[in-house]
């Protein structure tokens, strides 16, 4: 139940070596001193080859990227796009190329794996600001917060590909059968809160003796989904300084602990959600698709998988709100970036501009597994698909207003892998309560947050 195409194992393996990647990237050859593309600085006529390296995402995406490459080459015969798909170990591949001093000219950048502050400090990516200005490239259609993900100290290091968030997917038929009002799709509604959510989950849970035959909810244990409960209760993963850099863990804040305990209790006290061992045995999506779970949290990019369900009606709703002034949803996205060491910065920029266009985002919508970062696309019928479920698909776009980005710190991937994730496993298993888990995280993470490199 992850929110992007990388497996958790791949993410952790990649995150473990981010620091080494960044250090080696700092030693990579500097980009040539070329001027941005424009009337007075046209790219050279001789043919150049640009490597375009991306993970699979899905088979439709491979064909679509081939199309992008061919379109670009047809329009620019002096350029060859070498599109390479990496079906497994994508993060490792990107890191290995950086370490060798031969990074991909263009690649799908994962800011949760290599923090934007690391990209900036180690000169890993081509800065795009001058190219944007020289070509009068309109970035206003992108959500401002999506652009912010790839900006550090007023320099832009990538263009957004998508901008995801979290929503509740729910089984309409089970709600009606239990006589429970369906949850709201209005992100400002405060009646759908922790208390009314728990009441619904309890009414939607069925038992035969000691055996649970239907659960009201399924806990998504990926970080962005579970962090959403903290944000919606006024808590968070970290505290940060004026620059937005994480300074210490916020897991021991009262609001954070309260939200964590609420989620743990769904499994181990109220027993309205399957425990991790049961989920692993039966499969998270499969439990929902088979009608054995009434609600679950997932990303809009997963919607096409839900559209394969024919046995019942389903829709999407907002996350419940706790004590926070407004909801918060874990999210963010991935971007298109060029290596600072590319030998053809003008052409690299032009290709990024091509694959970040509104038409390119519409192409991605057509093959699924994306939540568009352009306002015009995320609000389009092509994405919202009014003739298909969910009826409340506009909620996918509305949720983007409530996204809380991943923490920014040069060591965040390491802190996540070494501390947050394994400690949270103790919460999910019921080994420790929320206060104890939060304290262990803070005790081990805070010394790392104090480091700046």
C-alpha positions in Angstrom: 0.0 0.0 0.0 2.6 2.5 -1.1 2.0 5.8 -2.8 4.5 5.6 -5.6 6.0 3.0 -7.7 9.1 2.3 -5.7 9.0 -0.6 -3.3 9.7 0.1 0.3 12.8 -2.1 0.1 14.1 -0.1 -2.8 13.4 3.1 -1.1 15.2 2.0 2.1 18.2 0.7 0.2 18.4 3.9 -1.8 17.9 6.1 1.2 20.8 4.4 3.1 23.3 5.6 0.5 22.0 9.1 -0.2 24.7 10.8 1.8 27.4 8.9 -0.3 25.6 9.8 -3.5 25.5 13.5 -2.6 29.2 13.5 -1.7 30.2 11.9 -4.9 27.9 14.1 -6.9 29.8 17.1 -5.5 32.9 15.7 -7.2 31.2 15.2 -10.6 32.3 17.3 -13.5 30.8 20.7 -13.6 28.3 21.5 -16.3 29.7 23.5 -19.3 29.3 27.2 -19.0 26.6 27.4 -21.6 24.0 30.1 -21.8 20.3 29.4 -21.5 18.5 28.7 -24.8 17.1 31.7 -26.6 17.4 33.7 -29.8 21.0 34.6 -29.2 22.1 31.2 -27.8 20.6 28.4 -30.0 21.8 24.9 -29.3 24.6 23.6 -31.5 23.6 21.8 -34.7 25.7 18.7 -34.2 23.8 15.7 -32.9 23.9 15.1 -29.2 22.6 12.1 -27.1 20.7 12.6 -23.9 20.0 9.7 -21.5 16.5 9.7 -20.2 16.3 7.2 -17.3 13.1 6.4 -15.5 11.6 3.6 -13.5 8.8 1.6 -15.1 5.8 3.0 -13.2 3.6 0.9 -15.5 3.8 -0.5 -19.1 1.7 2.3 -20.4 4.2 4.8 -19.1 7.1 3.2 -21.0 5.2 3.5 -24.3 4.2 7.0 -23.4 7.8 8.1 -22.7 8.9 6.4 -25.9 6.3 8.7 -27.6 7.7 11.7 -25.9 11.2 10.9 -27.0 10.2 10.3 -30.6 8.2 13.5 -30.7 11.2 15.5 -29.4 13.6 13.8 -31.9 11.2 14.4 -34.8 11.1 18.1 -33.9 14.9 18.2 -33.2 16.8 15.9 -35.5 20.1 17.0 -34.0 19.2 15.3 -30.7 18.9 11.6 -29.8 16.9 10.7 -26.7 18.2 7.4 -25.2 15.2 6.4 -23.1 16.1 3.7 -20.6 13.6 2.1 -18.3 14.8 0.6 -15.0 12.3 -2.1 -13.9 14.0 -2.7 -10.6 16.5 -1.0 -8.2 15.8 2.4 -9.8 17.2 4.4 -6.9 20.4 2.3 -6.9 20.8 2.8 -10.6 20.5 6.6 -10.3 23.0 6.7 -7.4 25.5 4.4 -9.2 25.5 6.7 -12.2 26.1 9.8 -10.0 28.8 8.0 -8.2 30.5 7.1 -11.5 30.4 10.7 -12.6 28.0 9.8 -15.4 24.6 10.7 -14.2 21.5 10.5 -16.4 21.0 13.7 -18.4 17.3 13.6 -17.4 15.6 11.5 -14.8 12.6 11.2 -12.5 13.7 12.9 -9.3 12.4 11.6 -6.0 12.7 14.4 -3.4 11.9 12.0 -0.6 15.0 10.0 -1.4 17.4 12.8 -2.2 16.3 15.9 -0.3 16.2 19.2 -2.3 18.6 20.8 0.2 21.1 18.1 -0.7 20.5 18.6 -4.5 21.3 22.3 -4.0 24.3 22.1 -1.7 26.0 19.4 -3.8 25.2 20.9 -7.2 23.5 17.8 -8.4 20.9 19.3 -10.7 20.9 21.8 -13.5 19.4 25.1 -12.2 16.4 25.9 -14.4 15.6 29.5 -13.6 17.6 31.1 -16.4 16.2 28.7 -18.9 12.6 29.4 -17.8 13.2 33.1 -18.1 15.0 32.9 -21.5 12.2 30.8 -23.0 9.4 32.7 -21.2 8.3 29.2 -20.0 5.0 29.6 -18.2 5.1 27.8 -14.8 2.0 29.5 -13.5 -0.2 26.5 -14.4 1.7 24.4 -11.9 0.5 24.4 -8.3 2.8 26.9 -6.5 3.4 24.4 -3.7 4.5 21.8 -6.4 7.1 24.3 -7.7 8.2 24.9 -4.1 9.1 21.2 -3.7 11.9 21.7 -6.2 13.0 25.1 -5.2 15.7 25.9 -2.6 16.9 29.4 -1.7 15.1 30.8 -4.7 16.7 28.4 -7.2 14.6 25.9 -9.2 16.1 22.4 -9.6 13.3 20.4 -11.3 9.8 20.8 -12.8 6.9 18.9 -11.1 5.6 15.7 -12.6 2.8 15.1 -10.2 1.5 16.2 -6.8 -0.1 13.5 -4.7 -2.1 13.4 -1.5 -4.2 11.0 0.6 -7.9 10.3 0.5 -10.3 7.8 2.0 -11.6 5.2 -0.4 -14.9 3.7 0.9 -17.4 1.0 0.0 -20.8 2.8 -0.5 -22.8 -0.5 -0.3 -21.4 -1.4 3.1 -22.2 2.1 4.5 -25.8 1.8 3.2 -26.1 -1.7 4.6 -25.0 -0.6 8.0 -27.1 2.6 7.9 -24.1 4.8 8.3 -24.0 8.2 6.5 -21.2 8.2 3.9 -18.3 10.5 4.7 -17.9 14.0 3.3 -15.8 15.0 0.3 -15.6 18.6 1.7 -12.2 19.2 3.1 -13.5 22.1 5.3 -16.2 20.0 6.9 -15.6 19.4 10.6 -18.4 16.9 11.3 -16.3 14.1 9.8 -13.8 13.9 12.6 -11.9 11.3 14.6 -15.0 10.6 16.8 -17.5 10.2 13.9 -14.9 8.2 11.9 -14.4 5.8 14.8 -18.2 5.5 15.3 -18.6 4.6 11.6 -15.7 2.1 11.7 -17.2 0.3 14.6 -20.6 0.1 13.0 -19.0 -1.2 9.8 -17.1 -4.0 11.6 -18.7 -7.4 11.8 -17.7 -10.4 14.0 -18.8 -14.0 14.2 -17.6 -15.1 17.7 -13.9 -14.3 17.9 -13.6 -14.0 14.2 -13.8 -10.7 12.3 -15.5 -11.1 9.0 -15.6 -7.4 8.0 -13.4 -4.5 9.2 -14.5 -0.9 9.2 -11.0 0.4 8.2 -7.6 -0.6 7.0 -4.6 1.3 8.3 -2.1 2.3 5.6 1.3 2.0 7.3 3.2 4.0 4.6 4.6 7.2 6.1 2.6 9.8 4.2 -0.7 8.1 5.1 0.0 7.6 8.8 1.5 11.1 9.0 -1.8 12.5 7.7 -3.4 11.5 11.0 -0.8 13.6 12.9 -1.2 16.6 10.6 -5.0 16.5 11.0 -4.7 16.5 14.7 -2.3 19.5 14.9 0.9 17.3 15.2 3.7 16.5 12.8 6.8 14.5 12.0 9.3 17.3 12.7 9.8 20.9 13.9 11.6 23.2 11.4 13.4 26.5 11.3 12.7 29.6 9.2 14.3 28.0 6.2 12.0 25.0 6.4 14.8 22.7 7.6 13.9 20.1 10.1 15.4 20.7 13.5 14.0 18.0 15.8 11.3 15.4 16.0 7.8 16.5 16.7 6.6 13.0 17.4 6.5 13.6 21.2 4.2 16.6 20.9 0.9 15.9 22.6 -1.1 16.2 19.4 1.2 13.7 17.6 1.1 11.1 20.4 -2.6 11.4 20.6 -3.0 10.8 16.9 -0.6 7.9 16.9 -2.4 6.3 19.8 -5.8 6.7 18.0 -4.5 4.9 15.0 -2.9 2.1 17.0 -6.1 1.7 19.0 -8.1 1.1 15.7 -6.2 -2.2 15.4 -5.5 -3.3 19.0 -8.3 -1.8 21.2 -11.3 -1.2 19.0 -10.3 -3.9 16.6 -12.0 -2.2 13.7 -8.9 -2.6 11.5 -6.8 -5.7 10.7 -3.4 -6.0 12.3 -0.3 -6.0 10.1 0.1 -9.7 10.0 -3.5 -10.2 8.8 -3.1 -7.5 6.2 0.1 -9.0 4.9 -1.5 -12.4 4.7 -4.6 -11.2 2.9 -3.4 -8.1 1.0 -4.5 -4.6 1.7 -6.2 -3.7 -1.6 -7.6 -7.3 -1.9 -9.3 -6.9 1.5 -11.1 -3.8 0.2 -11.8 -5.2 -3.2 -13.4 -8.3 -1.7 -15.7 -6.2 0.5 -14.0 -7.2 3.7 -12.8 -3.7 4.5 -15.1 -0.7 4.3 -12.6 2.2 4.3 -8.9 2.6 3.5 -6.5 5.5 2.8 -4.7 5.7 -0.5 -3.3 8.1 -3.1 -5.3 9.4 -6.1 -2.7 7.8 -8.4 -4.1 4.4 -7.4 -7.6 5.2 -8.7 -7.4 3.0 -11.9 -6.9 -0.1 -9.7 -10.0 0.7 -7.8 -11.9 1.2 -11.1 -11.4 -2.6 -11.7 -13.9 -3.2 -8.9 -17.3 -4.3 -10.2 -18.8 -6.0 -7.2 -19.8 -2.9 -5.3 -20.1 0.9 -5.5 -17.3 3.0 -4.1 -16.3 6.6 -3.7 -13.7 8.8 -2.0 -13.8 11.2 1.0 -11.7 13.5 3.0 -9.6 12.3 5.9 -11.3 12.9 9.3 -10.1 15.9 11.3 -8.9 15.8 14.9 -7.9 18.8 16.9 -6.1 20.7 14.1 -7.5 23.9 12.8 -7.4 22.4 9.3 -6.8 19.0 7.8 -3.4 18.0 6.6 -2.4 15.2 4.2 1.0 13.7 3.6 2.0 14.1 0.0 4.2 15.8 -2.5 5.3 14.4 -5.8 8.1 13.5 -8.1 9.8 15.8 -10.6 11.8 15.9 -13.9 15.4 17.0 -13.4 18.6 17.2 -15.4 22.0 16.5 -14.0 24.2 19.6 -13.5 26.9 17.6 -15.3 25.0 17.2 -18.5 27.0 18.0 -21.6 24.0 19.6 -23.3 22.2 21.7 -20.8 20.1 23.6 -23.3 18.7 20.5 -24.9 18.2 18.9 -21.4 16.1 21.8 -20.4 14.1 21.7 -23.6 13.3 18.1 -23.2 12.3 18.7 -19.5 10.0 21.4 -20.8 8.5 19.0 -23.3 7.8 16.3 -20.8 6.4 18.7 -18.3 3.9 20.3 -20.6 0.1 20.2 -20.1 -0.1 17.7 -23.0 2.5 15.5 -21.3 0.6 15.5 -18.1 -2.6 14.6 -20.0 -0.6 11.7 -21.6 0.3 10.5 -18.1 -3.4 10.7 -17.1 -4.3 8.5 -20.0 -2.1 5.7 -18.7 -2.8 6.2 -15.0 -0.6 6.3 -11.8 -0.4 10.0 -11.5 -2.0 13.0 -9.8 -1.3 16.0 -12.0 0.7 19.0 -10.8 -0.8 21.4 -13.3 -4.0 23.0 -12.2 -5.5 22.9 -15.7 -4.9 19.1 -15.9 -5.9 18.1 -12.4 -9.3 19.9 -12.9 -9.8 18.5 -16.4 -12.4 16.0 -17.4 -9.5 13.8 -18.6 -8.3 13.4 -15.0 -11.6 13.7 -13.1 -13.4 11.3 -15.5 -16.9 12.3 -14.6 -18.4 9.2 -16.3 -16.3 6.9 -14.0 -16.1 6.4 -10.3 -15.4 8.0 -8.0 -18.2 10.5 -8.1 -16.2 12.7 -5.7 -13.1 12.7 -7.9 -12.9 16.5 -7.5 -11.7 15.7 -4.0 -8.4 14.5 -5.4 -7.8 18.1 -6.6 -9.2 19.7 -3.5 -6.9 17.6 -1.3 -3.8 19.2 -2.9 -4.5 22.4 -0.9 -3.9 20.5 2.3 -0.6 18.7 1.4 2.1 18.8 4.0 5.5 18.1 2.3 8.0 15.6 3.6 10.6 16.9 6.0 13.6 18.7 4.6 17.0 17.7 6.0 20.1 16.3 4.4 19.8 13.2 6.7 16.0 12.8 6.4 16.2 9.6 4.3 18.6 8.0 6.8 16.5 9.2 9.7 13.4 7.7 8.1 15.1 4.4 7.4 17.1 3.9 10.6 14.7 5.4 13.1 11.1 6.4 12.1 10.2 3.3 10.1 11.5 0.5 12.4 10.2 2.3 15.5 6.8 2.7 14.0 6.7 -1.1 13.4 6.5 -1.4 17.2 3.4 0.8 17.2 1.7 -1.3 14.5 2.5 -4.6 16.2 1.2 -3.2 19.5 4.6 -3.9 21.2 4.8 -0.3 22.6 2.2 2.4 23.0 2.4 5.7 21.1 4.2 7.7 23.8 6.9 5.2 24.1 7.4 4.8 20.4 7.5 8.6 19.9 10.0 9.0 22.7 12.3 6.4 21.2 12.1 8.1 17.8 12.9 11.5 19.3 15.8 10.2 21.4 17.5 8.7 18.4 16.5 11.1 15.7 17.3 14.5 17.4 21.1 14.0 17.4 20.9 13.5 13.7 18.6 16.5 13.1 21.3 18.5 14.9 23.8 17.6 12.2 23.8 19.6 9.0 25.9 17.3 6.8 
